[in-house]
């Protein structure tokens, strides 16, 4: 893998690791429409505040959340731009699959026309 490709893959790898945990995905769903304080996020889960705090930290480090301080409160919101690299990464596979499907359909079409 080229250094440039590896550099792009590393953030995507961190995003994929962050999305692998269902509670972190649930947190992202909570903050996708509006900014929420850490305490309000933690209230929505049966796990400890410390556990939710660790999830918030990991999501922030992965670039999926933005943290803003307001006095003693920590407010979190989704960073939609963080999903662009993931979308690009997954698009590579999607484009390859679509190209493969197109080739198969075209091949099948030629085969069927040859039978007539």
N, CA, C and O atoms as a Tinker XYZ file with bonds, in Angstrom:
   464  protein
     1  N      0.854000   -1.176000    0.000000    73     2
     2  CA     0.000000    0.000000    0.000000    64     1     3
     3  C      0.893000    1.229000    0.000000    63     2     4     5
     4  O      1.867000    1.299000    0.750000    81     3
     5  N      0.557000    2.202000   -0.847000    73     3     6
     6  CA     1.368000    3.414000   -0.941000    64     5     7
     7  C      1.202000    4.239000    0.338000    63     6     8     9
     8  O      0.184000    4.119000    1.020000    81     7
     9  N      2.197000    5.079000    0.671000    73     7    10
    10  CA     2.081000    5.909000    1.881000    64     9    11
    11  C      0.850000    6.817000    1.844000    63    10    12    13
    12  O      0.190000    7.004000    2.866000    81    11
    13  N      0.537000    7.384000    0.671000    73    11    14
    14  CA    -0.632000    8.266000    0.572000    64    13    15
    15  C     -1.914000    7.485000    0.830000    63    14    16    17
    16  O     -2.807000    7.961000    1.531000    81    15
    17  N     -2.001000    6.293000    0.266000    73    15    18
    18  CA    -3.194000    5.467000    0.471000    64    17    19
    19  C     -3.309000    5.035000    1.933000    63    18    20    21
    20  O     -4.406000    5.015000    2.491000    81    19
    21  N     -2.174000    4.690000    2.557000    73    19    22
    22  CA    -2.169000    4.290000    3.967000    64    21    23
    23  C     -2.630000    5.455000    4.828000    63    22    24    25
    24  O     -3.386000    5.267000    5.781000    81    23
    25  N     -2.172000    6.667000    4.491000    73    23    26
    26  CA    -2.549000    7.851000    5.255000    64    25    27
    27  C     -4.056000    8.073000    5.205000    63    26    28    29
    28  O     -4.659000    8.445000    6.212000    81    27
    29  N     -4.673000    7.847000    4.041000    73    27    30
    30  CA    -6.131000    7.978000    3.918000    64    29    31
    31  C     -6.840000    6.838000    4.623000    63    30    32    33
    32  O     -7.925000    7.038000    5.169000    81    31
    33  N     -6.260000    5.650000    4.627000    73    31    34
    34  CA    -6.909000    4.473000    5.204000    64    33    35
    35  C     -6.937000    4.529000    6.725000    63    34    36    37
    36  O     -7.881000    4.035000    7.342000    81    35
    37  N     -5.918000    5.124000    7.341000    73    35    38
    38  CA    -5.861000    5.133000    8.801000    64    37    39
    39  C     -7.047000    5.839000    9.444000    63    38    40    41
    40  O     -7.630000    5.285000   10.376000    81    39
    41  N     -7.442000    7.050000    8.990000    73    39    42
    42  CA    -8.630000    7.654000    9.600000    64    41    43
    43  C     -9.886000    6.807000    9.375000    63    42    44    45
    44  O    -10.729000    6.700000   10.265000    81    43
    45  N    -10.010000    6.215000    8.205000    73    43    46
    46  CA   -11.164000    5.366000    7.917000    64    45    47
    47  C    -11.148000    4.160000    8.854000    63    46    48    49
    48  O    -12.196000    3.738000    9.344000    81    47
    49  N     -9.973000    3.612000    9.100000    73    47    50
    50  CA    -9.845000    2.477000   10.020000    64    49    51
    51  C    -10.339000    2.877000   11.407000    63    50    52    53
    52  O    -11.060000    2.115000   12.051000    81    51
    53  N     -9.959000    4.062000   11.869000    73    51    54
    54  CA   -10.406000    4.529000   13.186000    64    53    55
    55  C    -11.922000    4.735000   13.217000    63    54    56    57
    56  O    -12.575000    4.432000   14.216000    81    55
    57  N    -12.471000    5.248000   12.126000    73    55    58
    58  CA   -13.919000    5.440000   12.049000    64    57    59
    59  C    -14.626000    4.090000   12.086000    63    58    60    61
    60  O    -15.612000    3.928000   12.805000    81    59
    61  N    -14.139000    3.130000   11.326000    73    59    62
    62  CA   -14.757000    1.803000   11.323000    64    61    63
    63  C    -14.692000    1.156000   12.703000    63    62    64    65
    64  O    -15.658000    0.535000   13.147000    81    63
    65  N    -13.550000    1.300000   13.384000    73    63    66
    66  CA   -13.439000    0.757000   14.748000    64    65    67
    67  C    -14.452000    1.431000   15.667000    63    66    68    69
    68  O    -15.085000    0.770000   16.489000    81    67
    69  N    -14.602000    2.732000   15.529000    73    67    70
    70  CA   -15.544000    3.465000   16.384000    64    69    71
    71  C    -16.977000    3.019000   16.118000    63    70    72    73
    72  O    -17.776000    2.918000   17.049000    81    71
    73  N    -17.307000    2.755000   14.867000    73    71    74
    74  CA   -18.671000    2.359000   14.503000    64    73    75
    75  C    -18.982000    0.901000   14.824000    63    74    76    77
    76  O    -20.132000    0.475000   14.726000    81    75
    77  N    -17.974000    0.146000   15.203000    73    75    78
    78  CA   -18.171000   -1.276000   15.495000    64    77    79
    79  C    -18.892000   -1.517000   16.817000    63    78    80    81
    80  O    -19.357000   -2.630000   17.065000    81    79
    81  N    -18.993000   -0.519000   17.654000    73    79    82
    82  CA   -19.613000   -0.660000   18.983000    64    81    83
    83  C    -21.020000   -0.057000   18.924000    63    82    84    85
    84  O    -21.160000    1.134000   18.647000    81    83
    85  N    -22.051000   -0.845000   19.176000    73    83    86
    86  CA   -23.440000   -0.356000   19.059000    64    85    87
    87  C    -23.758000    0.879000   19.906000    63    86    88    89
    88  O    -24.532000    1.734000   19.474000    81    87
    89  N    -23.181000    0.987000   21.095000    73    87    90
    90  CA   -23.472000    2.168000   21.922000    64    89    91
    91  C    -22.919000    3.438000   21.298000    63    90    92    93
    92  O    -23.508000    4.511000   21.428000    81    91
    93  N    -21.775000    3.310000   20.613000    73    91    94
    94  CA   -21.212000    4.493000   19.952000    64    93    95
    95  C    -22.088000    4.915000   18.777000    63    94    96    97
    96  O    -22.266000    6.108000   18.531000    81    95
    97  N    -22.627000    3.952000   18.061000    73    95    98
    98  CA   -23.554000    4.274000   16.963000    64    97    99
    99  C    -24.797000    4.949000   17.542000    63    98   100   101
   100  O    -25.307000    5.911000   16.968000    81    99
   101  N    -25.280000    4.449000   18.667000    73    99   102
   102  CA   -26.447000    5.047000   19.327000    64   101   103
   103  C    -26.151000    6.489000   19.737000    63   102   104   105
   104  O    -27.019000    7.353000   19.618000    81   103
   105  N    -24.949000    6.756000   20.215000    73   103   106
   106  CA   -24.555000    8.124000   20.574000    64   105   107
   107  C    -24.582000    9.007000   19.335000    63   106   108   109
   108  O    -25.085000   10.129000   19.383000    81   107
   109  N    -24.050000    8.515000   18.236000    73   107   110
   110  CA   -24.047000    9.295000   16.992000    64   109   111
   111  C    -25.477000    9.610000   16.551000    63   110   112   113
   112  O    -25.755000   10.708000   16.069000    81   111
   113  N    -26.371000    8.652000   16.717000    73   111   114
   114  CA   -27.773000    8.892000   16.356000    64   113   115
   115  C    -28.384000    9.982000   17.242000    63   114   116   117
   116  O    -29.192000   10.787000   16.780000    81   115
   117  N    -27.997000    9.997000   18.502000    73   115   118
   118  CA   -28.521000   11.012000   19.425000    64   117   119
   119  C    -28.087000   12.421000   19.033000    63   118   120   121
   120  O    -28.872000   13.365000   19.121000    81   119
   121  N    -26.861000   12.558000   18.610000    73   119   122
   122  CA   -26.317000   13.904000   18.357000    64   121   123
   123  C    -26.316000   14.287000   16.880000    63   122   124   125
   124  O    -25.782000   15.336000   16.518000    81   123
   125  N    -26.903000   13.460000   16.030000    73   123   126
   126  CA   -26.839000   13.773000   14.599000    64   125   127
   127  C    -27.640000   15.018000   14.236000    63   126   128   129
   128  O    -27.286000   15.718000   13.288000    81   127
   129  N    -28.705000   15.305000   14.964000    73   127   130
   130  CA   -29.551000   16.450000   14.632000    64   129   131
   131  C    -29.255000   17.683000   15.478000    63   130   132   133
   132  O    -29.517000   18.811000   15.059000    81   131
   133  N    -28.706000   17.461000   16.670000    73   131   134
   134  CA   -28.447000   18.621000   17.541000    64   133   135
   135  C    -27.342000   18.318000   18.540000    63   134   136   137
   136  O    -27.066000   17.165000   18.874000    81   135
   137  N    -26.739000   19.364000   18.991000    73   135   138
   138  CA   -25.674000   19.279000   19.989000    64   137   139
   139  C    -26.287000   18.927000   21.347000    63   138   140   141
   140  O    -27.328000   19.460000   21.729000    81   139
   141  N    -25.621000   18.020000   22.065000    73   139   142
   142  CA   -26.105000   17.611000   23.383000    64   141   143
   143  C    -24.967000   17.632000   24.393000    63   142   144   145
   144  O    -23.819000   17.348000   24.049000    81   143
   145  N    -25.286000   17.971000   25.650000    73   143   146
   146  CA   -24.262000   17.887000   26.695000    64   145   147
   147  C    -23.991000   16.432000   27.074000    63   146   148   149
   148  O    -24.857000   15.568000   26.939000    81   147
   149  N    -22.789000   16.186000   27.542000    73   147   150
   150  CA   -22.377000   14.829000   27.904000    64   149   151
   151  C    -23.331000   14.202000   28.922000    63   150   152   153
   152  O    -23.657000   13.019000   28.822000    81   151
   153  N    -23.776000   14.985000   29.892000    73   151   154
   154  CA   -24.686000   14.461000   30.916000    64   153   155
   155  C    -25.998000   13.963000   30.345000    63   154   156   157
   156  O    -26.519000   12.932000   30.771000    81   155
   157  N    -26.535000   14.699000   29.376000    73   155   158
   158  CA   -27.794000   14.284000   28.757000    64   157   159
   159  C    -27.592000   13.029000   27.913000    63   158   160   161
   160  O    -28.468000   12.165000   27.861000    81   159
   161  N    -26.462000   12.930000   27.266000    73   159   162
   162  CA   -26.150000   11.721000   26.498000    64   161   163
   163  C    -26.057000   10.529000   27.448000    63   162   164   165
   164  O    -26.627000    9.469000   27.188000    81   163
   165  N    -25.333000   10.716000   28.551000    73   163   166
   166  CA   -25.129000    9.629000   29.517000    64   165   167
   167  C    -26.446000    9.142000   30.117000    63   166   168   169
   168  O    -26.591000    7.952000   30.396000    81   167
   169  N    -27.412000   10.049000   30.320000    73   167   170
   170  CA   -28.708000    9.659000   30.895000    64   169   171
   171  C    -29.455000    8.658000   30.027000    63   170   172   173
   172  O    -30.292000    7.908000   30.530000    81   171
   173  N    -29.169000    8.636000   28.749000    73   171   174
   174  CA   -29.885000    7.769000   27.812000    64   173   175
   175  C    -29.385000    6.324000   27.824000    63   174   176   177
   176  O    -29.949000    5.463000   27.149000    81   175
   177  N    -28.324000    6.063000   28.595000    73   175   178
   178  CA   -27.723000    4.731000   28.609000    64   177   179
   179  C    -27.697000    4.166000   30.024000    63   178   180   181
   180  O    -27.613000    4.909000   31.002000    81   179
   181  N    -27.771000    2.845000   30.118000    73   179   182
   182  CA   -27.741000    2.202000   31.433000    64   181   183
   183  C    -26.308000    2.030000   31.935000    63   182   184   185
   184  O    -26.106000    1.697000   33.102000    81   183
   185  N    -25.319000    2.247000   31.084000    73   183   186
   186  CA   -23.923000    2.117000   31.518000    64   185   187
   187  C    -23.522000    3.349000   32.336000    63   186   188   189
   188  O    -24.254000    4.337000   32.401000    81   187
   189  N    -22.361000    3.266000   32.948000    73   187   190
   190  CA   -21.894000    4.353000   33.812000    64   189   191
   191  C    -21.541000    5.589000   32.988000    63   190   192   193
   192  O    -21.304000    5.505000   31.783000    81   191
   193  N    -21.510000    6.722000   33.658000    73   191   194
   194  CA   -21.106000    7.975000   32.992000    64   193   195
   195  C    -19.675000    7.858000   32.482000    63   194   196   197
   196  O    -19.337000    8.386000   31.422000    81   195
   197  N    -18.848000    7.168000   33.241000    73   195   198
   198  CA   -17.456000    6.984000   32.844000    64   197   199
   199  C    -17.373000    6.190000   31.534000    63   198   200   201
   200  O    -16.569000    6.515000   30.660000    81   199
   201  N    -18.196000    5.161000   31.402000    73   199   202
   202  CA   -18.197000    4.366000   30.168000    64   201   203
   203  C    -18.651000    5.220000   28.986000    63   202   204   205
   204  O    -18.055000    5.161000   27.911000    81   203
   205  N    -19.704000    6.013000   29.183000    73   203   206
   206  CA   -20.188000    6.898000   28.116000    64   205   207
   207  C    -19.113000    7.930000   27.780000    63   206   208   209
   208  O    -18.906000    8.259000   26.612000    81   207
   209  N    -18.442000    8.433000   28.791000    73   207   210
   210  CA   -17.361000    9.394000   28.568000    64   209   211
   211  C    -16.253000    8.792000   27.703000    63   210   212   213
   212  O    -15.708000    9.467000   26.829000    81   211
   213  N    -15.924000    7.536000   27.943000    73   211   214
   214  CA   -14.901000    6.868000   27.130000    64   213   215
   215  C    -15.373000    6.730000   25.686000    63   214   216   217
   216  O    -14.585000    6.908000   24.757000    81   215
   217  N    -16.648000    6.416000   25.492000    73   215   218
   218  CA   -17.190000    6.321000   24.134000    64   217   219
   219  C    -17.131000    7.688000   23.440000    63   218   220   221
   220  O    -16.767000    7.783000   22.268000    81   219
   221  N    -17.492000    8.737000   24.173000    73   219   222
   222  CA   -17.448000   10.089000   23.607000    64   221   223
   223  C    -16.022000   10.470000   23.220000    63   222   224   225
   224  O    -15.797000   11.074000   22.171000    81   223
   225  N    -15.077000   10.121000   24.057000    73   223   226
   226  CA   -13.669000   10.427000   23.766000    64   225   227
   227  C    -13.202000    9.690000   22.507000    63   226   228   229
   228  O    -12.546000   10.274000   21.645000    81   227
   229  N    -13.543000    8.415000   22.413000    73   227   230
   230  CA   -13.140000    7.641000   21.243000    64   229   231
   231  C    -13.780000    8.194000   19.965000    63   230   232   233
   232  O    -13.115000    8.299000   18.934000    81   231
   233  N    -15.058000    8.543000   20.031000    73   231   234
   234  CA   -15.739000    9.116000   18.868000    64   233   235
   235  C    -15.140000   10.461000   18.466000    63   234   236   237
   236  O    -15.048000   10.785000   17.282000    81   235
   237  N    -14.738000   11.228000   19.457000    73   235   238
   238  CA   -14.099000   12.523000   19.183000    64   237   239
   239  C    -12.731000   12.311000   18.554000    63   238   240   241
   240  O    -12.383000   12.984000   17.584000    81   239
   241  N    -11.950000   11.380000   19.100000    73   239   242
   242  CA   -10.618000   11.089000   18.557000    64   241   243
   243  C    -10.697000   10.533000   17.145000    63   242   244   245
   244  O     -9.801000   10.771000   16.336000    81   243
   245  N    -11.762000    9.793000   16.836000    73   243   246
   246  CA   -11.951000    9.249000   15.493000    64   245   247
   247  C    -12.416000   10.334000   14.520000    63   246   248   249
   248  O    -12.457000   10.118000   13.308000    81   247
   249  N    -12.764000   11.502000   15.064000    73   247   250
   250  CA   -13.187000   12.621000   14.226000    64   249   251
   251  C    -14.671000   12.640000   13.913000    63   250   252   253
   252  O    -15.118000   13.433000   13.084000    81   251
   253  N    -15.446000   11.774000   14.568000    73   251   254
   254  CA   -16.877000   11.700000   14.293000    64   253   255
   255  C    -17.695000   12.710000   15.099000    63   254   256   257
   256  O    -18.794000   13.092000   14.698000    81   255
   257  N    -17.150000   13.134000   16.233000    73   255   258
   258  CA   -17.816000   14.129000   17.071000    64   257   259
   259  C    -16.929000   15.349000   17.250000    63   258   260   261
   260  O    -15.701000   15.269000   17.206000    81   259
   261  N    -17.587000   16.471000   17.452000    73   259   262
   262  CA   -16.870000   17.684000   17.827000    64   261   263
   263  C    -17.288000   18.030000   19.248000    63   262   264   265
   264  O    -18.473000   18.028000   19.581000    81   263
   265  N    -16.308000   18.324000   20.068000    73   263   266
   266  CA   -16.576000   18.688000   21.464000    64   265   267
   267  C    -16.426000   20.197000   21.608000    63   266   268   269
   268  O    -15.476000   20.795000   21.102000    81   267
   269  N    -17.385000   20.800000   22.309000    73   267   270
   270  CA   -17.320000   22.234000   22.587000    64   269   271
   271  C    -17.556000   22.411000   24.081000    63   270   272   273
   272  O    -18.461000   21.813000   24.661000    81   271
   273  N    -16.725000   23.243000   24.684000    73   271   274
   274  CA   -16.898000   23.496000   26.127000    64   273   275
   275  C    -17.656000   24.789000   26.331000    63   274   276   277
   276  O    -17.404000   25.803000   25.679000    81   275
   277  N    -18.587000   24.718000   27.254000    73   275   278
   278  CA   -19.381000   25.884000   27.645000    64   277   279
   279  C    -19.380000   25.911000   29.165000    63   278   280   281
   280  O    -20.184000   25.238000   29.809000    81   279
   281  N    -18.484000   26.683000   29.722000    73   279   282
   282  CA   -18.293000   26.656000   31.175000    64   281   283
   283  C    -17.722000   25.310000   31.565000    63   282   284   285
   284  O    -16.661000   24.910000   31.087000    81   283
   285  N    -18.435000   24.609000   32.441000    73   283   286
   286  CA   -17.978000   23.281000   32.862000    64   285   287
   287  C    -18.615000   22.165000   32.036000    63   286   288   289
   288  O    -18.268000   20.995000   32.197000    81   287
   289  N    -19.534000   22.523000   31.164000    73   287   290
   290  CA   -20.224000   21.511000   30.351000    64   289   291
   291  C    -19.439000   21.194000   29.086000    63   290   292   293
   292  O    -18.766000   22.051000   28.512000    81   291
   293  N    -19.545000   19.940000   28.672000    73   291   294
   294  CA   -18.983000   19.507000   27.392000    64   293   295
   295  C    -20.152000   19.156000   26.484000    63   294   296   297
   296  O    -20.983000   18.307000   26.805000    81   295
   297  N    -20.192000   19.828000   25.353000    73   295   298
   298  CA   -21.274000   19.626000   24.393000    64   297   299
   299  C    -20.716000   18.906000   23.169000    63   298   300   301
   300  O    -19.610000   19.191000   22.709000    81   299
   301  N    -21.500000   17.977000   22.659000    73   299   302
   302  CA   -21.046000   17.174000   21.532000    64   301   303
   303  C    -22.025000   17.283000   20.375000    63   302   304   305
   304  O    -23.242000   17.328000   20.553000    81   303
   305  N    -21.439000   17.325000   19.174000    73   303   306
   306  CA   -22.261000   17.304000   17.969000    64   305   307
   307  C    -21.560000   16.467000   16.912000    63   306   308   309
   308  O    -20.340000   16.302000   16.929000    81   307
   309  N    -22.347000   15.954000   16.009000    73   307   310
   310  CA   -21.831000   15.133000   14.920000    64   309   311
   311  C    -21.026000   15.987000   13.935000    63   310   312   313
   312  O    -21.373000   17.140000   13.678000    81   311
   313  N    -19.970000   15.425000   13.399000    73   311   314
   314  CA   -19.179000   16.067000   12.346000    64   313   315
   315  C    -19.492000   15.336000   11.035000    63   314   316   317
   316  O    -18.826000   14.353000   10.710000    81   315
   317  N    -20.496000   15.801000   10.278000    73   315   318
   318  CA   -20.883000   15.093000    9.054000    64   317   319
   319  C    -19.730000   14.956000    8.060000    63   318   320   321
   320  O    -19.660000   13.975000    7.318000    81   319
   321  N    -18.838000   15.925000    8.045000    73   319   322
   322  CA   -17.698000   15.862000    7.116000    64   321   323
   323  C    -16.787000   14.676000    7.408000    63   322   324   325
   324  O    -16.050000   14.229000    6.529000    81   323
   325  N    -16.831000   14.168000    8.624000    73   323   326
   326  CA   -16.005000   13.011000    8.982000    64   325   327
   327  C    -16.451000   11.763000    8.230000    63   326   328   329
   328  O    -15.672000   10.825000    8.058000    81   327
   329  N    -17.680000   11.752000    7.791000    73   327   330
   330  CA   -18.203000   10.595000    7.076000    64   329   331
   331  C    -17.825000   10.613000    5.593000    63   330   332   333
   332  O    -18.034000    9.623000    4.892000    81   331
   333  N    -17.276000   11.721000    5.112000    73   331   334
   334  CA   -16.890000   11.813000    3.703000    64   333   335
   335  C    -15.814000   10.790000    3.345000    63   334   336   337
   336  O    -15.919000   10.113000    2.322000    81   335
   337  N    -14.781000   10.676000    4.180000    73   335   338
   338  CA   -13.728000    9.696000    3.898000    64   337   339
   339  C    -14.287000    8.280000    3.932000    63   338   340   341
   340  O    -13.912000    7.439000    3.116000    81   339
   341  N    -15.173000    8.022000    4.869000    73   339   342
   342  CA   -15.789000    6.697000    4.943000    64   341   343
   343  C    -16.624000    6.447000    3.693000    63   342   344   345
   344  O    -16.566000    5.364000    3.111000    81   343
   345  N    -17.390000    7.434000    3.285000    73   343   346
   346  CA   -18.210000    7.305000    2.086000    64   345   347
   347  C    -17.326000    7.042000    0.870000    63   346   348   349
   348  O    -17.654000    6.203000    0.032000    81   347
   349  N    -16.210000    7.754000    0.773000    73   347   350
   350  CA   -15.271000    7.561000   -0.333000    64   349   351
   351  C    -14.685000    6.145000   -0.304000    63   350   352   353
   352  O    -14.594000    5.478000   -1.335000    81   351
   353  N    -14.294000    5.701000    0.883000    73   351   354
   354  CA   -13.725000    4.365000    1.055000    64   353   355
   355  C    -14.731000    3.287000    0.638000    63   354   356   357
   356  O    -14.390000    2.384000   -0.126000    81   355
   357  N    -15.954000    3.378000    1.131000    73   355   358
   358  CA   -16.973000    2.399000    0.800000    64   357   359
   359  C    -17.394000    2.501000   -0.662000    63   358   360   361
   360  O    -17.757000    1.502000   -1.283000    81   359
   361  N    -17.343000    3.706000   -1.204000    73   359   362
   362  CA   -17.677000    3.914000   -2.607000    64   361   363
   363  C    -16.767000    3.140000   -3.537000    63   362   364   365
   364  O    -17.186000    2.715000   -4.613000    81   363
   365  N    -15.526000    2.954000   -3.128000    73   363   366
   366  CA   -14.586000    2.177000   -3.932000    64   365   367
   367  C    -15.132000    0.770000   -4.141000    63   366   368   369
   368  O    -15.111000    0.256000   -5.260000    81   367
   369  N    -15.614000    0.156000   -3.089000    73   367   370
   370  CA   -16.159000   -1.193000   -3.185000    64   369   371
   371  C    -17.462000   -1.199000   -3.977000    63   370   372   373
   372  O    -17.709000   -2.095000   -4.784000    81   371
   373  N    -18.287000   -0.188000   -3.736000    73   371   374
   374  CA   -19.556000   -0.086000   -4.441000    64   373   375
   375  C    -19.307000    0.066000   -5.936000    63   374   376   377
   376  O    -19.946000   -0.612000   -6.741000    81   375
   377  N    -18.378000    0.957000   -6.321000    73   375   378
   378  CA   -18.068000    1.172000   -7.730000    64   377   379
   379  C    -17.564000   -0.113000   -8.374000    63   378   380   381
   380  O    -17.939000   -0.434000   -9.502000    81   379
   381  N    -16.712000   -0.849000   -7.660000    73   379   382
   382  CA   -16.190000   -2.108000   -8.184000    64   381   383
   383  C    -17.311000   -3.120000   -8.391000    63   382   384   385
   384  O    -17.337000   -3.820000   -9.403000    81   383
   385  N    -18.235000   -3.201000   -7.439000    73   383   386
   386  CA   -19.345000   -4.147000   -7.542000    64   385   387
   387  C    -20.282000   -3.758000   -8.683000    63   386   388   389
   388  O    -20.760000   -4.625000   -9.414000    81   387
   389  N    -20.547000   -2.460000   -8.842000    73   387   390
   390  CA   -21.407000   -2.023000   -9.936000    64   389   391
   391  C    -20.767000   -2.323000  -11.291000    63   390   392   393
   392  O    -21.449000   -2.761000  -12.218000    81   391
   393  N    -19.463000   -2.088000  -11.406000    73   391   394
   394  CA   -18.757000   -2.381000  -12.657000    64   393   395
   395  C    -18.811000   -3.878000  -12.950000    63   394   396   397
   396  O    -18.996000   -4.277000  -14.099000    81   395
   397  N    -18.652000   -4.703000  -11.924000    73   395   398
   398  CA   -18.715000   -6.150000  -12.087000    64   397   399
   399  C    -20.122000   -6.576000  -12.525000    63   398   400   401
   400  O    -20.269000   -7.420000  -13.409000    81   399
   401  N    -21.141000   -5.999000  -11.911000    73   399   402
   402  CA   -22.520000   -6.302000  -12.282000    64   401   403
   403  C    -22.787000   -5.889000  -13.727000    63   402   404   405
   404  O    -23.421000   -6.629000  -14.479000    81   403
   405  N    -22.310000   -4.720000  -14.112000    73   403   406
   406  CA   -22.493000   -4.244000  -15.488000    64   405   407
   407  C    -21.866000   -5.215000  -16.483000    63   406   408   409
   408  O    -22.478000   -5.558000  -17.494000    81   407
   409  N    -20.645000   -5.654000  -16.193000    73   407   410
   410  CA   -19.978000   -6.605000  -17.084000    64   409   411
   411  C    -20.771000   -7.901000  -17.188000    63   410   412   413
   412  O    -20.916000   -8.455000  -18.277000    81   411
   413  N    -21.283000   -8.387000  -16.063000    73   411   414
   414  CA   -22.049000   -9.636000  -16.070000    64   413   415
   415  C    -23.336000   -9.484000  -16.877000    63   414   416   417
   416  O    -23.693000  -10.385000  -17.636000    81   415
   417  N    -24.026000   -8.376000  -16.729000    73   415   418
   418  CA   -25.265000   -8.145000  -17.468000    64   417   419
   419  C    -24.968000   -8.035000  -18.956000    63   418   420   421
   420  O    -25.682000   -8.611000  -19.777000    81   419
   421  N    -23.925000   -7.302000  -19.305000    73   419   422
   422  CA   -23.558000   -7.168000  -20.715000    64   421   423
   423  C    -23.170000   -8.518000  -21.313000    63   422   424   425
   424  O    -23.543000   -8.830000  -22.444000    81   423
   425  N    -22.433000   -9.306000  -20.565000    73   423   426
   426  CA   -22.019000  -10.643000  -21.017000    64   425   427
   427  C    -23.247000  -11.532000  -21.217000    63   426   428   429
   428  O    -23.350000  -12.257000  -22.207000    81   427
   429  N    -24.168000  -11.464000  -20.266000    73   427   430
   430  CA   -25.395000  -12.240000  -20.355000    64   429   431
   431  C    -26.230000  -11.795000  -21.552000    63   430   432   433
   432  O    -26.815000  -12.626000  -22.246000    81   431
   433  N    -26.287000  -10.495000  -21.793000    73   431   434
   434  CA   -27.037000   -9.965000  -22.931000    64   433   435
   435  C    -26.465000  -10.450000  -24.256000    63   434   436   437
   436  O    -27.211000  -10.797000  -25.171000    81   435
   437  N    -25.147000  -10.471000  -24.353000    73   435   438
   438  CA   -24.516000  -10.959000  -25.581000    64   437   439
   439  C    -24.783000  -12.451000  -25.762000    63   438   440   441
   440  O    -25.022000  -12.903000  -26.882000    81   439
   441  N    -24.746000  -13.206000  -24.691000    73   439   442
   442  CA   -24.990000  -14.646000  -24.745000    64   441   443
   443  C    -26.423000  -14.913000  -25.198000    63   442   444   445
   444  O    -26.649000  -15.782000  -26.040000    81   443
   445  N    -27.374000  -14.193000  -24.665000    73   443   446
   446  CA   -28.786000  -14.390000  -25.022000    64   445   447
   447  C    -29.041000  -14.013000  -26.481000    63   446   448   449
   448  O    -29.793000  -14.686000  -27.186000    81   447
   449  N    -28.409000  -12.935000  -26.919000    73   447   450
   450  CA   -28.580000  -12.534000  -28.317000    64   449   451
   451  C    -27.987000  -13.576000  -29.256000    63   450   452   453
   452  O    -28.502000  -13.788000  -30.353000    81   451
   453  N    -26.906000  -14.226000  -28.830000    73   451   454
   454  CA   -26.266000  -15.252000  -29.647000    64   453   455
   455  C    -27.097000  -16.509000  -29.789000    63   454   456   457
   456  O    -26.908000  -17.265000  -30.742000    81   455
   457  N    -28.016000  -16.754000  -28.861000    73   455   458
   458  CA   -28.876000  -17.953000  -28.897000    64   457   459
   459  C    -30.038000  -17.787000  -29.857000    63   458   460   461
   460  O    -30.620000  -18.781000  -30.293000    81   459
   461  N    -30.383000  -16.578000  -30.190000    73   459   462
   462  CA   -31.570000  -16.344000  -31.030000    64   461   463
   463  C    -31.334000  -16.696000  -32.454000    63   462   464
   464  O    -32.235000  -16.554000  -33.282000    81   463
